[in-house]
Amino acid sequence: MVIINVLKIVNWFRVTNSADLRKYDFSEELTQMKVMKLLYYVQGLYLKLYDERAFDNDILAWRWGPAIQEVHDKYIGQREIVGEISEQDLADFKEVNSDERLAEIVEAVNEAMGNMSASDLVRKTHEERPWKETEQSDVIADDLIKDFFDKNFKVSRE
């Protein structure tokens, strides 16, 4: 199995949010902080369901919750991250959608948590064992994430 680059998953969320911004008056632009929490849930569900990572990047326990260094570095100094959607962004969106397992998970995470604010997601992750039990700035262990998701997330398949 080929593990997809985390920034392609970010682009999936950017493209989806861009469409929502055009479609719904109440939509808010995706922020760097929010996408990192959504990525944490994507990784957790992927570990739960497939016992492997959705993306190869470590998830770090930062002050404001789970974070991914590469995403932070790409969008440093930016709050909102949607901006203009390029042909490459659309290609990344399609690539994520072409991976049936990954597409199912990003869609489920977006459906369940996409309407939550970044601060709501920060509060949520701060209440969860993986972030609470990891020293600040350290890597949150895959085993800890998987165990937490195994015990706390019910998944129904249709």
C-alpha positions as CSV (number, residue, x, y, z in Angstrom):
1,M,0.0,0.0,0.0
2,V,1.2,3.5,-0.9
3,I,0.9,6.0,1.9
4,I,-0.3,9.3,0.6
5,N,1.4,12.6,1.3
6,V,-0.4,14.5,4.1
7,L,-0.5,17.7,2.1
8,K,-2.7,15.9,-0.5
9,I,-5.2,15.1,2.3
10,V,-5.0,18.8,3.4
11,N,-5.9,19.7,-0.2
12,W,-8.9,17.3,-0.1
13,F,-10.2,19.3,2.9
14,R,-9.3,22.6,1.1
15,V,-11.2,21.7,-2.1
16,T,-14.2,20.4,-0.1
17,N,-14.2,23.6,2.1
18,S,-13.9,25.8,-1.0
19,A,-17.0,24.2,-2.5
20,D,-18.9,24.6,0.9
21,L,-17.9,28.3,1.0
22,R,-19.5,28.8,-2.5
23,K,-22.6,26.7,-1.6
24,Y,-23.4,27.8,2.0
25,D,-23.6,31.2,3.5
26,F,-22.8,29.9,7.0
27,S,-19.5,28.1,6.0
28,E,-16.3,29.3,7.5
29,E,-12.9,29.1,5.8
30,L,-10.8,26.1,6.8
31,T,-7.9,27.1,9.2
32,Q,-4.5,25.5,9.7
33,M,-5.5,24.6,13.3
34,K,-8.7,23.0,12.3
35,V,-7.2,20.9,9.5
36,M,-4.6,19.5,11.8
37,K,-7.3,18.3,14.2
38,L,-9.2,16.7,11.3
39,L,-6.0,15.0,10.1
40,Y,-5.6,13.6,13.6
41,Y,-9.1,12.0,13.4
42,V,-8.3,10.7,9.9
43,Q,-5.2,9.1,11.2
44,G,-6.9,7.7,14.3
45,L,-9.7,6.1,12.3
46,Y,-7.3,4.7,9.7
47,L,-5.2,3.1,12.4
48,K,-8.4,1.7,14.0
49,L,-9.8,0.2,10.8
50,Y,-6.6,-0.8,8.9
51,D,-3.9,-1.0,11.5
52,E,-1.7,1.3,9.4
53,R,-1.1,5.0,8.9
54,A,-3.1,7.0,6.4
55,F,-0.1,9.4,6.1
56,D,3.4,9.0,7.3
57,N,3.8,12.2,9.3
58,D,4.1,12.0,13.0
59,I,1.3,13.8,15.0
60,L,2.8,16.0,17.7
61,A,1.2,17.1,21.0
62,W,1.3,20.8,20.7
63,R,-0.2,23.4,23.1
64,W,-3.3,23.7,20.9
65,G,-3.7,20.0,20.4
66,P,-2.5,17.5,17.8
67,A,-0.4,19.0,15.1
68,I,1.7,18.0,12.0
69,Q,4.9,19.8,11.5
70,E,4.8,19.6,7.7
71,V,1.3,21.2,7.6
72,H,2.4,23.9,10.0
73,D,5.5,24.6,8.0
74,K,3.6,24.9,4.7
75,Y,1.0,27.3,6.1
76,I,3.1,29.2,8.7
77,G,1.8,32.6,9.4
78,Q,-1.6,31.8,7.8
79,R,-4.8,31.3,9.7
80,E,-7.2,30.5,6.8
81,I,-5.7,28.1,4.3
82,V,-8.2,27.6,1.4
83,G,-7.2,30.5,-0.9
84,E,-7.3,29.8,-4.6
85,I,-7.7,26.2,-5.6
86,S,-5.2,25.1,-8.3
87,E,-5.2,22.3,-10.8
88,Q,-2.8,20.5,-8.5
89,D,-5.1,20.9,-5.5
90,L,-7.9,19.4,-7.6
91,A,-5.6,16.5,-8.7
92,D,-4.7,15.8,-5.1
93,F,-8.5,15.8,-4.2
94,K,-9.1,13.3,-7.0
95,E,-6.1,11.2,-5.9
96,V,-7.5,11.0,-2.3
97,N,-10.9,10.1,-3.6
98,S,-9.5,7.3,-5.8
99,D,-8.3,5.5,-2.7
100,E,-11.5,4.0,-1.5
101,R,-10.4,3.3,2.1
102,L,-8.9,6.8,2.6
103,A,-11.8,8.6,0.8
104,E,-14.3,6.8,3.1
105,I,-12.5,8.0,6.2
106,V,-11.9,11.7,5.1
107,E,-15.5,11.9,4.1
108,A,-16.7,10.5,7.5
109,V,-14.4,12.8,9.4
110,N,-15.6,15.8,7.4
111,E,-19.2,14.8,7.8
112,A,-18.8,14.3,11.6
113,M,-16.5,17.1,12.5
114,G,-16.3,19.5,9.5
115,N,-18.8,21.9,10.9
116,M,-17.1,22.1,14.3
117,S,-14.9,25.2,14.9
118,A,-11.2,24.9,15.4
119,S,-11.6,25.9,19.0
120,D,-14.3,23.2,19.5
121,L,-11.8,20.6,18.0
122,V,-9.0,21.9,20.3
123,R,-11.3,21.4,23.3
124,K,-12.3,17.9,22.1
125,T,-8.7,16.8,21.5
126,H,-7.6,18.2,24.9
127,E,-10.1,15.9,26.6
128,E,-8.7,12.8,24.8
129,R,-6.0,10.4,26.2
130,P,-3.6,10.6,23.3
131,W,-3.0,14.4,23.7
132,K,-3.3,14.3,27.5
133,E,-0.8,11.5,28.0
134,T,1.9,12.8,25.7
135,E,4.4,15.4,26.8
136,Q,4.0,18.7,25.0
137,S,5.9,18.8,21.6
138,D,6.5,15.0,21.7
139,V,5.2,12.6,19.1
140,I,1.8,11.1,20.0
141,A,2.4,7.3,19.6
142,D,0.4,5.4,17.0
143,D,-0.3,2.7,19.6
144,L,-1.8,5.3,21.9
145,I,-3.9,6.8,19.1
146,K,-5.1,3.4,17.9
147,D,-6.0,2.2,21.4
148,F,-8.0,5.3,22.1
149,F,-9.9,5.1,18.8
150,D,-10.4,1.3,19.3
151,K,-12.1,2.0,22.6
152,N,-13.9,5.3,21.9
153,F,-15.1,5.3,18.2
154,K,-17.8,3.0,16.9
155,V,-17.7,2.5,13.2
156,S,-20.7,1.2,11.2
157,R,-20.2,0.0,7.7
158,E,-23.1,0.1,5.2
